[in-house]
Amino acid sequence: MRVVAIILAASAACAEAGASHTHSKPAHVLKMKQRSRPIKDEQSQRVANLHKHMSDLKLAKGIENSVQSTMSTPEHESEAYYAYPLTLDYVVDVAFQNGTEMVPYPVIVDTGSSNLAVAVESCTNCGSGSTTLDLGWHDPEMCIDVTYGSGSWDGEMSREIKVGFVDGDDALVDEVYVAGITYSDGFFCGGFYGILGLAYSGLSESYSTCTSSSSGGASGGSSSGQTQGHQSSGGQSHGQSGRSPEPHSAGRSPQPQAQPRSSGRQQAGAGRSHQSREDARPAQRPRLSQVSGSSLEQAGAETDSIAATPLLDSFYEDGLTENQQFSILFCGDDAAMSIGGVDESQIKGDAGISYVDTQMTYGEMYGYFLVEVESISVANTTVSTDSQTLNEIGGVLVDSGTTLIYLPSSVTQAIETEIEKSVPDLKTTFFEWSTCVEESELDSFPDLTIALDDYNLKLKPKQYLLWYGGCYYWGISTSSIGIIGNVALQDKLVVFDKDSNTIGFANGDCSAYGGDSYSDDDDTTSKLASMDAGATVDLATRPESVFIGAVVLVAGVVGMFSFRSRFSYAAVPEAESPEI
């Protein structure tokens, strides 16, 4: 009887644990595509600005933390570092109401921010990010100024418009307010027209009352600035008061002629209880989801700013999704995002999904998707168990907007040392992106394990190296703020669950995307299709509802949406070195 009781108790415990992570059928599944930029840009812009944001957040929240955030870039900045290997970021088509039509544009998928923004037709200095959108502004005008690691932009709050995802007769659309980008400073670099922030609402930048010098009126053609330098709850700093939009010309460093690629070898815790979102959420300004129509003007008059609601949060608050879950399946050049549930057909094998707790930034608020890292191991050698150093801001970011793995310098150096022991003829310049190794050489590289709270993220060499042009480059860099980037998430299904404040990891099934995400399979054109940027969907073909009319999909190869072989990134032309 005692044995039976134990078995029944264990079964009940398992059932209770499983019940806490029930998976609804997704409300919508989106196809994602890859877009690239040089490693130099990721390090000098995105990661560098993340450090600034964390410093700002500590100051704004009065957080006592004596640790000084640090990062470094290679001393030898090779041509490869500037131009290739290219990073692995993703975009997804978001459809915006433009008059009586829905117009899709690819936007960056970013789990490291929370705002939804898109360039408008009258945008100044948007360059490759220019669109034909005329969203119309809210009255009274509300302005916003956001700085990311990949540049900054100014904009205004649109009137309430239909926004969402449209795929033939299948659509997930809501009426929301959008940040219309009216001025860009180095934000657009090709292949995207805006950004879809997926993180917690605590990172959302707020709209503030426009100043007369920063607003161009209803035409929406001029830059928007803040009344004063403003710090959001997410730690991202706004621009200075009354900034005038002058055409921006980023400096471009002279680049040498691309040289033939040389070979990389020389010649010859404890578990913690969950805390609800509401318990951990700091005092917030009124949110756009809580004020609408005539009440919005009154709310704006009573406060100097209104926080924007992330798009997926709006879906949930308006009853379009059953929960606040989304997941991303990482399959090389291609990826897929499920909204409002988990597509269990994307899980490979019987192991299921392993969940870990999402950590609060500096223990103060849910903002970024942070996980606690307990240790780092190379093969059978543990190179770090210093949890305080590994989790400087409360955890390590799981960030779809970052490509590489970023770890503290002492940890990165220890990893490099262990790899050199396993691959003794490896050139030191390999760790500076100056050389690479062929796939046939990977057998001697050890596995890397990032031990999380209750889950080991085990990485084969292909999952901590960056594949580009038939060769593997180093995929780890130095930052005191740790980041698990996309290179480490390949062939994984990652679930971001805001309801339970957890992140789930599972082996992903990439068979629908051509199989192994590292193969050179070219047969993807029949498996995926992407809407033309700027193609239109007539709203008049369907009654007013959350489901918008039929869409004419453009099947085939169009510009950046051409279907390339897995990881076969377009090389940077020698005559057009990227801006840095």
FIMAR-9751 format. One record per residue (C-alpha): x, y, z. Coordinates in steps of 0.05 Angstrom, whole numbers, plus 32768, in hexadecimal, padded with zeros to 4 digits. Layout:
BEGIN
XYZ
...
This chain:
BEGIN
800080008000
8039802F8010
805780247FCB
801380317FAA
800B80717FD3
804F808A7FBD
803F807B7F74
7FFC809E7F79
801C80DB7F9B
805280DE7F65
801D80D97F2E
7FF581117F4F
8032813D7F53
804281317F0A
7FFB81407EF7
7FFC81817F1E
803E81967EFE
802381867EB9
7FE381AC7EC6
800B81EC7ED4
802381EB7E8C
7FE781D97E63
7FEF81E97E19
7FB682067DF1
7FB382027DA6
7FD382417D8B
7FA582787D73
7FD582847D3A
801782677D1F
804582957CF9
807E82877CCA
80BD82AE7CD8
80F982BD7CAC
814182D07CB9
816083147CB0
81AA83237CBB
81DA83587CD3
822583567CE4
823E833C7D27
825D83817D31
821883A17D31
81FC83707D64
8234837C7D95
824083C67D8D
81F683D77D8A
81C583A67DA8
81F083897DE0
821283CB7DF1
81CE83ED7DF8
81B383B47E23
81EA83C57E55
81D5840E7E53
818C83FB7E5E
819E83D27E9B
81C6840B7EB8
818B843A7EAC
815B84097ECC
818584047F0B
8186844F7F10
813B84577F03
812884217F35
815C84337F69
817883ED7F66
81B683E37F90
81E583BB7F65
822F83CA7F67
823F839D7F2B
825683C57EEF
823C83A77EAE
8274839A7E7C
827C837E7E37
82B4837A7E04
82BF83727DB9
82F9834F7D97
833B83767D95
8345835D7D4E
830883767D28
830D834E7CE8
82E783587CA8
82BF831B7CBB
82AB833E7CFB
8291837A7CD5
827083587C99
8267830F7CAA
825482E07CC9
820F82FF7CC9
81E182FA7D04
81A382CE7D09
816782FA7D18
811E82EF7D04
80E583177CE6
809B83097CE0
806483297CB6
803583567CDD
7FFA83747CB9
7FE783BD7CC7
7FA683E07CB5
7FB484147C80
7F7284357C6E
7F4483FC7C58
7F7C83CB7C4D
7FA9839F7C77
7FF283A67C62
802683747C7A
806D83887C8B
80A5835D7CA9
80B983737CEF
80EF835B7D1E
80D983267D50
80F8833C7D92
80EF831A7DD6
811C83507DF3
80EC838A7DEC
80A183977DF0
808B83CE7DC0
806A83C57D7C
808083F97D4A
808184017CFE
809B84387CD0
806884657CAF
806A84837C69
808084C77C82
80BA84AB7CAB
80F984D57CA9
813B84B07C9F
811B846B7C9E
813E84577C5E
8134840C7C52
80FE840B7C88
80CF843B7C64
808784247C5A
8047843D7C39
8021843D7C7C
7FF684787C90
7FDE84627CD4
7FBF84A47CEC
7FD284C17D2F
7FAD84C17D70
7F9085037D87
7FAE851F7DB3
7FF3850D7D9A
801D84DD7DC4
806684D47DB4
8099849E7DC0
80E584987DB9
810584537DBE
814E843D7DBE
816083F57DAF
81A383D37DA6
819883D97D5B
818B84237D58
815384527D6E
8113846F7D54
80E084A57D64
8096849F7D57
804F84AE7D69
801484867D82
7FE584747D4A
7F9A84757D4E
7F7B84317D5E
7F8584057D21
7F8083BC7D0F
7FC383977D16
7FD4834D7D16
7FE583107CEE
7FC182FC7CAE
7FCC82BB7C89
7F9882AE7C55
7F5582A47C78
7F79829C7CBA
7F8382DC7CE1
7F9282F57D27
7F8483407D28
7F7483727D5E
7F6783BD7D61
7FA283DC7D85
7FCE841A7D88
801084167D63
8050843F7D67
8058845D7D22
80A2846B7D16
80AC84B17CFB
80F884B67D02
812F84827D04
817784877D1B
819C84487D03
8162841A7D14
815284017CCE
818783D97CAB
815F83B27C77
812E83787C78
80FD83947CAB
80CE83CE7CB6
80C083CD7D00
80C483A47D3F
809683747D66
80AA83747DAF
809583347DD4
80B1833F7E1A
808A83527E59
806483937E5A
809583AE7E8D
80C583BB7E54
809383E37E2B
80A8842A7E1B
8072845D7E2A
804F84927E01
805784D87E1B
8037851A7E0A
805985377DCC
807B857A7DD1
806D85AF7D9C
80B585AB7D84
80B4855F7D7C
807285537D5A
806285607D12
8016855D7D19
7FE585307CF8
800F85257CBA
803D84FA7CE4
8079850E7CBB
80A885277CF0
80CE850B7D2A
80B085007D6E
80D6850E7DAD
80C8850A7DF6
80B885457E22
80F385317E4C
812584F97E52
80FA84C07E6A
810B847D7E87
80D984467E7F
80CF840C7EAF
80F583E17E7F
8134840A7E84
813784247E3C
8148846D7E39
8124849F7E0E
814284D77DE5
814D851F7DF9
811885537DFA
810685747DB8
8137854C7D8D
813385647D46
8133852F7D10
8170853B7CE7
8182850A7CB0
81B184D77CCE
81ED84BC7CAA
821084857CD1
825A84847CCA
8275844A7CA2
82B9842F7CAF
82E3841D7C72
82E283D37C66
831983A97C46
830B837C7C0C
82ED833B7C22
832383087C2A
831D82BD7C1F
8306829B7C5F
833F82797C83
833982387CA8
832E82397CF2
836682047CFB
83B0820F7CF7
83D481F27CBD
83F081AC7CC4
819482277F5F
8164820E7F80
811C82107F66
80F0824C7F78
80A682567F7D
8082827B7F46
806D82C27F51
803182DD7F2C
803883167EFA
800A83427F21
803183397F61
8073834B7F40
805B83827F11
807183C77F29
804284027F2A
803284137EE2
8017844E7EBC
7FD384457E9B
7FD884137E61
7FBA841D7E1D
7F9183DE7E26
7F7183FE7E63
7F5F84407E42
7F3E84477DFE
7F1484777DD7
7EFD84B67DFC
7F1C849E7E3D
7F62849D7E1E
7F6384E97E17
7F4F84F07E60
7F8484BD7E76
7FB884E27E4E
7FA585237E70
7FAD85047EB5
7FF284E77EA9
802F84FC7E81
803784B77E61
801084787E50
803184347E4A
8028840D7E0A
800C83C77E0C
803383907DE7
800C83747DAD
8007832D7DC8
7FEF83497E0B
7FB7836D7DE6
7FA3832C7DC4
7F9B830C7E08
7F7883477E2A
7F46834B7DF1
7F3683017DF3
7F5882ED7DB2
7F8782BC7DD4
7F7A828E7E0F
7FBC829A7E31
7FFC82C37E31
8028828F7E11
804F82907DD1
808582627DB7
80BC82657D82
80D7822A7D5B
811E82397D45
813282167D04
816C823C7CE5
8157826D7CB0
810F825C7CBE
80E8825F7CFF
80A0825E7D16
807B82827D4E
803B82697D6E
800F829C7D92
7FE0828B7DCB
7FF782437DD4
8029820E7DBF
802981E67D7E
803C81A37D9B
804981877D55
808881B17D58
80A581887D91
80D581517D7E
80D781107DA7
80B480FE7DE8
80DB81297E19
80A881617E16
80B481A77E2F
80E081B77E6B
80CE81F87E8F
80F982277EB8
80E582647EDF
80E982A87EBE
811282D67EEB
8103831E7EFD
813483537EE5
815E83667F22
812983417F4A
80FB837D7F41
80CE83727F04
80BD83437ECB
80D983637E8C
810A833A7E64
810482EF7E5E
813A82DB7E8F
814F82957EA5
817E82847EDE
81BF82637EC8
81DD82387EFE
821D82217EDA
8241821C7E98
826581DC7E82
829081C87E47
828F817D7E3D
829981627E84
82BC81A17E9F
829381D57EC5
82B082197EB4
828382437EE1
8252823B7F1B
825482857F2E
820982927F2A
821182DB7F40
824082EA7F05
821882C17ED4
81D582E17EE7
81EA832A7EF1
81A683497EE4
817F83107F04
818782DE7ECC
819E82D37E85
817482ED7E4B
815282BE7E1A
815182EE7DE0
813782E27D99
815583257D84
819C830F7D93
81C482DB7D6D
820182C97D96
820982AD7DDC
822482E37E0B
824582D17E4D
827382F47E80
82BC82FA7E68
82D782C97E9C
82A582947E86
82B182A07E3B
82FC829B7E45
82F5825A7E6C
82C9823D7E34
82FD82517DFF
833482307E28
830E81EF7E2C
82FF81F07DE2
834881FC7DD2
835981BE7DFC
832981957DD2
833E81B57D90
838981C47D9B
839781DC7D55
8360820F7D56
837882557D46
836C828A7D7B
834F82B87D45
831582877D41
82FA82A87D7F
82FC82EC7D5C
82D382D77D1F
831282DB7CF4
831282917CE3
82DF82597CE2
82DC820E7CE0
82BC81DE7CB0
828481AF7CC5
82B381737CBF
82DD81917CF7
82A581967D2A
82AE814E7D44
82E781657D71
82BF819F7D90
82A181907DD4
8258819A7DE9
824481D67E12
821181D37E4A
81ED82107E67
81CD81F57EA7
818D821B7EB7
815F82137EF2
814381CC7EE8
815A81C77E9F
819C81BC7E7B
81A181DF7E38
81D281B07E15
81F381CD7DD8
821681A77DA1
824E81CC7D7D
821C81E17D47
81F382037D7D
822982307D99
824B823E7D56
8230826C7D20
8227824C7CDB
8235827A7CA1
8247826C7C58
825882227C63
8284822F7CA0
827C82357CEC
829182747D12
8297827F7D5C
8252828A7D7B
826282A47DC2
827682EA7DD7
828383117E16
825083387E40
8245833C7E8B
81FB833A7E7A
81F082F37E61
81C682E57E23
81AF82A47E04
81A982B77DBC
818A82947D80
81C8826B7D6F
81BD82437DB0
817282397DA3
817782187D5F
814E81D87D59
812981ED7D99
80E181FF7DA7
80E182367DDC
80A182487E01
8099828C7E21
806282887E55
804F82CA7E76
801582AA7E9C
8042827D7EC6
808182A67EBE
80A7826C7EA0
80CF825B7E61
80CB82167E43
80FF81F17E19
80F281B57DEC
811581937DB2
80F681B17D75
80DD818D7D37
80F781B37CFB
80DF817F7CC8
80AB81AF7CAC
80E381DF7C9C
810F81B17C75
812981857CAD
816A81917CD2
817281DC7CDA
81BC81D57CC8
81B381B07C87
81B881CE7C42
817281B97C2D
815881E97BF9
811281CC7BF7
80EF82027C21
80C882297BED
808D81F97BF1
808D81FA7C3D
808C82447C4C
806F82837C2D
807682CB7C42
804A83067C32
8065833E7C06
807A837A7C2F
804683AE7C1E
8014837D7BFE
7FCE83907C11
7F91836C7C2D
7F4E838E7C21
7F2883987C62
7EE783A17C3D
7EE683587C28
7ED183427C6E
7EA383607CA3
7EC383877CDC
7EDE83537D0C
7F1F833A7D26
7F26830F7CE9
7F3B83397CAD
7F2C83287C65
7F4C82F87C35
7F9583017C25
7FB882F77BE3
7FF982D67BF5
803482DF7BC7
8055829C7BC0
809B829D7BA5
80DB82C27BB0
80D7830D7BBF
811383357BD7
812783237C1D
80F082EE7C21
811382C27BEF
8118827B7C09
8160826B7C13
8180822B7C28
818982217C73
81B982537C91
81D082697C4B
81D382B37C5D
81DD82E77C28
822483007C29
8232834A7C33
824883677BF0
8290837F7BF1
827B83C27BD4
824683CD7C09
826583C27C4D
823283CA7C84
822D84077CAF
824C83FE7CF2
